[in-house]
Amino acid sequence: MPLRSSNSKHQVYFETPVVMLDTCAITWYAQQPDGMSRFDSLFSAYRLLIPTPVLYELAFGPEELVGANERLIREHLSLSGSANCIDQLQYTRAQRQGQIKAGGYYILNPGYFEWFSARDRLLRYIDLSNAKHGKSKREYSLDALIHSCARNCFAPICTANISDFKKMNRAGALSAHDGTVPIFSPEQVLLAVSSDVCYEDETSLKKHLPSD
């Protein structure tokens, strides 16, 4: 697919036409004037992966403060989610068998390895950046879990909150068995439906995490 990366180790992330969306990516699409049509246009190029924590966060708040399109997307995903729900191990088997095609979406259930690796990577980030454990747990736990889902699915991440996921990448880059995940903005994922878009992986040039 037209998404690519400056890191040659990321090639495996582009062998299957999938993109993993976090909450703020879906919210970004919902807030655009033609947000629903933009969201639907992604199906022509990708199979969208939406981790269950995203459903928890999506449209979370008083009805009057949640956008109409955001509510519509959440209702659609919630109502039909059971038919599209897939566990991480089921997804991995389907991917290895070449069964994952563009079009539609999966609601992805994280498993043991996703929760475990999310905790490990977040603790590594905390140690390297000298951040506070309590604050980091509150602010980054769900991001770390989504990052782990993407890492274990070999799926690029689509997010409007690139900076926080780059923190997880910097922690992952220091482990030989972990590594980084290509990250794209919602605008870039839309552009990649018809044009090449490259993720510039900065982690290979950095040896230390910036402090918060």
Secondary structure, DSSP 4 states (H G I P E B T S, - for coil): --EEESSGGGGGGGSS-EEEE-HHHHHHHHHSTTHHHHHHHGGGT-EEEEEHHHHHHTT-S-GGGS-HHHHHHHHHHHHHHHHHEEEHHHHHHHHHTT---SSSEEEEE--HHHHHHHHHHHHHHHHHHT--HHHHHHHHHHHHHHHHHHHHHT--EE-S-HHHHHHHHHHHTT-TTT----EE-HHHHHHTTTS-EEE---GGG-SSPPP-
